[in-house]
Amino acid sequence: MRNRVELLLKTFKINGLAVWSVVMFLVLTGLSAHAATDPFAERRMALVVGIAGYENAPDLSNTTNDGKLISDTLNELNFEVSEHFNIGLAEFRELLDRFAFEAETADVALVYFAGHGIEVGGRNFLVPSDAKAGSRQQVADTSISLDDILEAVDKARQLRIVILDSCRNDPFADVGGQETLTVNQGAYGRGLAAPSPERGTLVAYAAEAGAVALDGAGENSPFASALAQTLKIRDLEIGLAFRQVRDSVLKATANAQEPHTYGSLSGKPYFLAGGSQEVNVLAAADRLNAWGRLEVSQEEQLQVAAREGDSRALKGLAYMRLNPSEDRYDPSRAAAFLETASEAGDPEAMFELARMYERGIGVEQDVEKALELFRKSADEGFADAINDLGFLYYQGGLGIARDPKKAIELFGKAADQRHPEAMFNYAALIDDGVVDGKEPDDAAEYLYRALRSGNEEVLSQLSENPKMFKATTRRSLQRKLSERSFYTGTIDGQFGPQTQRGLRKAYGLSE
């Protein structure tokens, strides 16, 4: 049984190191027939909420108009949009729970909220129509926290975006008839506090933290108008799109309002409109190479952002120069961009630079430097680096002595960050009985999460080679599928047609 685990680990290790060889990556992981025949075959989901009428706060004039505008825009961009207006707390929570489950199999999950937003004790809350605010506890009990919103989008496969057009003054400061918390008492401030989203998630505020957004003189706010216009621009990379939204709002408000983004997207480019959308469904190596598709004007915008210290722009400029088939191929310059981003603390840049030092691409080969960067990236919580370090300890390499116990610990950390290959391999190790304190039910849970993450190799292995796992683990996985209403058959460990359908449904494929 141990040989099976080593074979899987070796296979995924090769996949993980295939960034520089497009052909090798495609041969080993393959693109599904679905993706190969339909370049725009991706699932985009959006929850749009606009609230204008409030029971215990001043009404707002443009929020439902803004919500409808953004909803229409996202529909044009092939999102499955769930739009709701003037809803109360109970309905908001129910919608959010449903959206969170569905978003697990979405490539993109986006939440847009227009309405009152408040900050209490450093935490941000989105105010439903029936919220009460007589005390701090009432605010927490009758509003939706930004943390809840972030959790709802957290498991989307590629892109997670939260857009808040809710940076307004304390909506409860002037409400009479009850003891309210006011700005002067320090419970609420102007606008919202700066969030700290997980890596790979972008939070966009209509105005920077602590500032107030404007409703505008027309039917829509300056922010919503700019957002709707910009998102539809063909072949505009998503990170640059939000920079253009900022510039448009600054111009429309004579610099009175400056939108701001928090968090960071991955280093892979993403396009909402135009022919460049085809890169969204490519394998990871091809998507990194796809930075080379940016028009000259967008590369110039990346250069500006890079000079301002934007790590994602630095990585994009680096990836443009790591494709040997491009005229811009210049690995030495790419290494310089990644070095700058690494020094700024970007763990993805550290990881990519480590691989360059490991192989001597664009820099003089230095395995000690490579290992140092791998460890720094892993210490920052970058799942790819944690997973690769696990392989190094499992197999030995870069001067690291083989240490299976340390490898298992690292695989577990990467798996808990929902790294698909790590989840699958960690489940295999649990199934083999080499992970202390873990049972078949734990192995099944990791397999279920890996399946939901959208990794095709995981679906293929579970469908074609289910007996690589013990019967107890297979039964536990069937039970997981049954609990989520993906499977209605017997819990017998036999992966027949019904179980196969359940696996595909959990993965996100229709019947």
Sequence and secondary structure as in RCSB ss.txt:
>XXXX:A:sequence
MRNRVELLLKTFKINGLAVWSVVMFLVLTGLSAHAATDPFAERRMALVVGIAGYENAPDLSNTTNDGKLISDTLN
ELNFEVSEHFNIGLAEFRELLDRFAFEAETADVALVYFAGHGIEVGGRNFLVPSDAKAGSRQQVADTSISLDDIL
EAVDKARQLRIVILDSCRNDPFADVGGQETLTVNQGAYGRGLAAPSPERGTLVAYAAEAGAVALDGAGENSPFAS
ALAQTLKIRDLEIGLAFRQVRDSVLKATANAQEPHTYGSLSGKPYFLAGGSQEVNVLAAADRLNAWGRLEVSQEE
QLQVAAREGDSRALKGLAYMRLNPSEDRYDPSRAAAFLETASEAGDPEAMFELARMYERGIGVEQDVEKALELFR
KSADEGFADAINDLGFLYYQGGLGIARDPKKAIELFGKAADQRHPEAMFNYAALIDDGVVDGKEPDDAAEYLYRA
LRSGNEEVLSQLSENPKMFKATTRRSLQRKLSERSFYTGTIDGQFGPQTQRGLRKAYGLSE
>XXXX:A:secstr
 HHHHHHHHHHHHHHHTGGG HHHHHHHH   HHHHH TT   EEEEEEE    SSS   SSHHHHHHHHHHHHH
HTTEEEEEEES  HHHHHHHHHHHHHHHTT SEEEEEEES EEEETTEEEE  TT   SSHHHHHHHSEEHHHHH
HHHTT SSEEEEEEE   S TTTT  SS    GGGTSS SS       TTEEEEESS TT      SSSS HHHH
HHHHHHTSTT BHHHHHHHHHHHHHHHTTTS   EEEE   SS  BSSSGGGGGGGS HHHHHHGGGGS HHHHH
HHHHHHHTT HHHHHHHHHHTS TTSTT  HHHHHHHHHHHHHTT HHHHHHHHHHHHHTSSS   HHHHHHHHH
HHHHTT HHHHHHHHHHHHH BTTB   HHHHHHHHHHHHHTT HHHHHHHHHHHHTT STT  HHHHHHHHHHH
HHTT HHHHHHHHH GGGS HHHHHHHHHHHHHTTS  S  SS   HHHHHHHHHHHT   
